[in-house]
Structure formats: C-alpha cells, structure tokens
Amino acid sequence: MTAYEQIWPVAEDHYGIITAAKARELGVSKQSMSAMVQSGRLTRLGHGVYQVQHHVPGQNDVYAFANAVVGEEAYLRGASVLYMLRLTPANPTAFYVGTPKRVRRQLPRGFRVQENTRCDTVEYEGYEGIKCQNLSDALESAREDGAVELDRIAEAAAAANEKGLLTDEECAKFQVQS
C-alpha cells in the first residue's frame, strides 16, 4: 500500500484534510509527505496541515481547515459557528476559533483565535468532525466579540429555534429588547 493510499481514507473522512501528526500515526514518514506535496498529490494548507488532491470541495471545508490549522483541540467559536450553521450571512475573511492551548505558529490572515480557553464542544449533525462551541455559547461569544450585529444575532437565534437547535428559553436571551 502506498503512503497516499494509507492517508486517503482518513483524509476522506475529514474534508480531505490530513495533518502531519495523523500521517505519522499511520506510519507515513515526513519524507513521504514531502514527496506527495512535490508531486501534487497533497497541497500544504498550513503548518502540518495538508489536503489530498482528489478531494471534492464542499461548503464546510473552510471550517474543517480553520480547526485543523489552529490545532488538534481547536473548535469553532462565536460567529464562525453561526456562519457554518448558515444562521447568518458569513464573512469569508474571518475565522473565530478557540483552543485550550497557546498557538505559536503563524496563522493565515483573518484568524481570530482565543487561546487558553476551554468550553463544551459539540459536533452538529451534518458537520461531522468539526468541533464547535455549543450554539447558545456561540451566540453569546459573537455578541461579546461584536462580530455580528445584535439584530442579526436575534434573527440567528430565531432561525436556530425553528430548526430545533435552541430552546424557546435560550432563544429569548438573544432577542433585541425595544
């Protein structure tokens, strides 16, 4: 079995993304990874983060990428959760990510990382493998960050309530008072 054949099933299950750490766990060497990048079979997305050549792009790839490039324990937070769940119009240049660790590497432009934070994370149905802040906390974070306007947060909460992602009580916390 070739190195590419070893990493393909794992990458396929993670939006076409494979990390150098995961490749090492599978027994794929650094040299093999470099060779696959040089041959075009892998594309380097960031420090230790790669995407396989045969991946068919999808809407959620950017969110999986955001988590992968920040680190293994990273999770989407605030506005990025709202964007991913399509509860509010997205800002494609901004990624809000949290991590319990310190991030020392240079991240791409537009990353707003909250380091040394822990929260309860969830994986929403249909978004397998993309860890996120729970929706109520994400709405609160987006409000605190000023990343989403208050009326848009209220609209997002109402839409989430209609989809069954928030209870009536949770939704009420985010409605704009006149």
HUKA-V111174 format. One record per pair of residues at least 6 apart in sequence whose ideal C-beta (glycine too) atoms are under 7 Angstrom apart, sorted by the first residue. I is the first residue (numbers start at 1). J is the second residue. Records with the same first field share a line. If there is no record, write none. Layout:
# HUKA-V111174
I = J + J
This chain:
# HUKA-V111174
3 = 28 + 32 + 36
4 = 36 + 41
6 = 26 + 27 + 28
7 = 18 + 23 + 26 + 28 + 52
8 = 52
10 = 18 + 22 + 26
11 = 17 + 18 + 52 + 55
14 = 64 + 129
15 = 58 + 60 + 61 + 64
16 = 51 + 52 + 55 + 61
17 = 49 + 51 + 64 + 65 + 68
18 = 50 + 52
19 = 48 + 49 + 68
20 = 33 + 48
21 = 48
23 = 33
33 = 42 + 50
36 = 42
37 = 44
40 = 53
41 = 53
42 = 50 + 51 + 52 + 53
43 = 50 + 51
44 = 50
45 = 51 + 65 + 69
46 = 69 + 108
47 = 105
49 = 68 + 69
60 = 84 + 127 + 130
63 = 76 + 80 + 84 + 130
64 = 129 + 130
66 = 76 + 80 + 95 + 97
67 = 74 + 75 + 76 + 97 + 130 + 131
69 = 107 + 108
70 = 97 + 99 + 103 + 107 + 113
71 = 99 + 101 + 103
73 = 99 + 100 + 101
74 = 97 + 98 + 99
75 = 97 + 98 + 121 + 131 + 132 + 133
76 = 84 + 96 + 97 + 130 + 132 + 133
77 = 96 + 97 + 98 + 114 + 133 + 138 + 141
78 = 96 + 138 + 141 + 142 + 145 + 147
79 = 94 + 96 + 142 + 145 + 147 + 148
80 = 95 + 96 + 97
81 = 132 + 133 + 135 + 138
82 = 88 + 138 + 142 + 148 + 156
83 = 90
84 = 127 + 130 + 132
85 = 124
87 = 156 + 159 + 160
88 = 148 + 152 + 155 + 156
93 = 110
94 = 110 + 112
95 = 110 + 111 + 112
96 = 112 + 145 + 147
97 = 111 + 113
98 = 114 + 117 + 119 + 133
99 = 113 + 115
100 = 116 + 117 + 118
101 = 115
102 = 115 + 116
103 = 113 + 115
107 = 113
119 = 133 + 137
120 = 134
121 = 131 + 132 + 133
122 = 132 + 134
123 = 129 + 130 + 131
124 = 132
132 = 138
133 = 141
135 = 160 + 165 + 166
136 = 166 + 170
139 = 153 + 156 + 157 + 174
142 = 148 + 153
143 = 150 + 153
150 = 176
151 = 176
153 = 174
154 = 174 + 175 + 176
157 = 166 + 171 + 174 + 175
158 = 171
160 = 166
161 = 168 + 171
